[in-house]
């Protein structure tokens, strides 16, 4: 059986044309041979509401994803910390099923927990406080009710604030907490976890109550497509230049 593709942290934006070209190459090529595609957050560097579908760059990206779906490949998309406002209109336009923040799927015959990964960074208390604040449904509805230019200004201000805050933090604080990883895998009753967010691609062994587990961290994209393939034979990392 064809492998499933797992990807995250593409951060696609008009000012990053090489990343967009890499996405186009992946979507028109390897993605169409996958058994399923899972985008685990931050497909876009910013998503301010589904009105963004009218933007030519965003529409082109969504069209590429829809092309994968039309080729018969099930497409699944999870919210990230940059595109948490992706909505139902986006899902329909992309031909994608929207995933909850935490979900278990069977891939390669193994139940696997999928997360964006930010919820595992519990040592970053300021970020977790912000995440709880911005993910409040009532607050999101209020944000989406603001005029489009106001939303763009708010997003730019939040990105500047986030960059300044990150410079003041130790790198370890912004990585996952080992205890949070074990807790998540134990609660989901799985031995395999896949996530992104930290931009630290690697495969880690995890001990879950004496049971061997594995944690796969997905890469971000920089001028090349990078994803994880999983089938019955296990996990393989792939790259494709734009």
N, C-alpha and C positions, 0 to 999 in steps of 0.2 A: 504494500500500500504506500502511496505517496506520503512524504512527511508533512507535518503541520509546520507552519512558519509562525514564529513569535518575534515581535519587534516592538521597540519602545523608544521614546525620546528622540524622535526625528526632528522636532522643533522646526517644522517647515515654515518658511517665511520668504517674502519676495526678495529680501536682501541676502538670501543664501541660495543663489541659483544652482550651485553645484549640488547641494543637498536635494533640491527639487528634481534635478536631472537624474540623480541616483534613484530617487523614488520612482520616477517615470520608467527608468530602465528595469527596476525590480518588478513594478506592476505589469509591465508589458511582457516580461520574460519569466523569471523563476516563480513568481507568485501564481501564475496560471497553471503551474504543475503541482501546486500544493493541495493537500487534502483539506486544509482549512487555514485561515489566516487570523491571527490574534494580534491586534495592535493594543499594547498595554499602557496607553496613556501618552500624552504630549505628542500626538501626531502633528499638531500645529504649535508654533511658538506662542500663539495667542489666539483665543477664540472668544469673541465678545457677544455672542448670540447668533442665532441661525440666520439673521439678516446678512451675515458675512458670506452666505452662499452666493450673494450677488456680486461679490468681489471676484474679478477675473482669475486671480491667482488661486484663491480658495476653491473656486468652481472647477479649475483645472485639476487640482489635487483630488477633490471629491469625485470628479469624473473618472480619474484613473482608478480609484478604489472601486467605483461602480463597475468599471470594465472587468475587474477581477471577479466581482460577484456575478456578472453576466456570463462569464466564462464557466460558471458552475462551481466556483470555489466559495464555500461559506466564509463570510467576513464578519469578524467580531471586533468591536472597538470599546475600549475602556477609557474612562475619563482620567486625565492626568492632573497635575497641579497647575498647568498652564492652559489647558483646554477643558476645564471642568464645566463650562457652559455649553458644550455640545448637546444639542437637543434632538427631539424626535424628527424634525425636518431634515437635519443633517443625516440621521440614520437612514431615513427613507431615500434621500438623494444618493447616498453612498451605497445603498443596498446592503447595509450593515446592521447586525443585531447589536444593540448597546448592552454592554456587560455591567453588572454591579461592581462596586469597589473591591469585592472579594468573591471569587467563584472557584469552584473545583470542577475541572473537566478531566475526561480520560483521554490521554494522548499517548500513543505508543503502548497502549495496554496498561498504563500506570495512572492512577488518580493523581492529579496535579493541581496544586493551589496557584491561582494567578492573582497577582496584585500589581498595582502601579509601583508600589514600594515606599511611598512617602509615609504611610502609616507605621512602618517599621522603624523609622528614624525617631524613636521616642526620646532620645537624649536631647534633641533639638526642641526644647520646651516652647520656645517662642514660636517656632514654626507650627507646632501642633496646636497651639492656642489660636494662631491665625487660621489654620485649616478648619478648625471647628467653627470659627466665626464666619468665614467666607462660604462654607458649605451649608450653612443654615438655609433651608428652603425659602423661608420668608425673606431673608436678606437677598438671596439670589433673584427672587421675583422683583424685589425693589430695584436691584441693579439692572435687570433686564428692562425695566420700565423707563430707565433714563434715556435721554436722547443719545443717538449713536456717537456724536463727537464727545459727549461727556464720558461715555464709557471708554472711549479710546484714551482720553486724558487720564482717567482713573487707572487704566491698565499700565500706561507708561509710568505713572507715578509709583505704582506698586512694584514694577520691575526695577526702577531705580532704588527704591527702598530695600528690596530684596538683595540687590547686588551689594549695597553698602553694609547690610546686616551680615551677609555671607563673609565679607572681608574681615569681620570682627570675630568670626567663629573658628575654633579649631576644626580642621577637616574631619576628625574622628566624630565630632558631634553631629555632622551632617551625613554620616554613614548609618547603616542599620544597627540596631541594638541586638546583640546575640540572643538575649533573653526573649525579646519580642519575636524574633524569628522562630524560636522553639515554641513559644506560646501559640503563634499563629498556625504552625504546622500541627501541633498537638490538637488544637481546637478543631481543625479541619480533618484530622485523622489521615494525614498524607505523609509520604516520605519524599515528596518532591515539590519544590517551590520555584516559580519563575517570576521575576520582577525586574523592573527597570529603575528609573529615577536617580540613582546614585552616580551614574556614568562611570561605574567601576566594573567593567565586564570581567567576569570570572566564574568559575564553578567551585563551590565550597562544599565540603563534607559537613554534615550536621548530625549531631547525636540527639535524637528525640527519645528520651526515656529508654536509652539503651538500644534503640533501633537506628540503624544507619539511614541517613537521609541525605539529600543533595539540594543545594540552592544554586540556581542559575541566575546570574545577573546579566541583563541585556545591555548591549552597548548603545551609546548615542551615535548619531550620524554626522560625519564630517567629510563631505564630498564623496562618500561611498555608501552604498546600502550595506547594512550589517544586521544579520538576524540569526536566530537559533532555529535549527530544524530538529524535529523529534519524530522518530518512527519506532517500530518495534526493536530496532537495533540500538537505540539510544539517542543521545543528543550530539549534534554537530554544528559548529559555528561556521557561518558562511559570510562572504563579502562579495560585493560587486561594484566595480568602479562605474562612475557616471558615464 
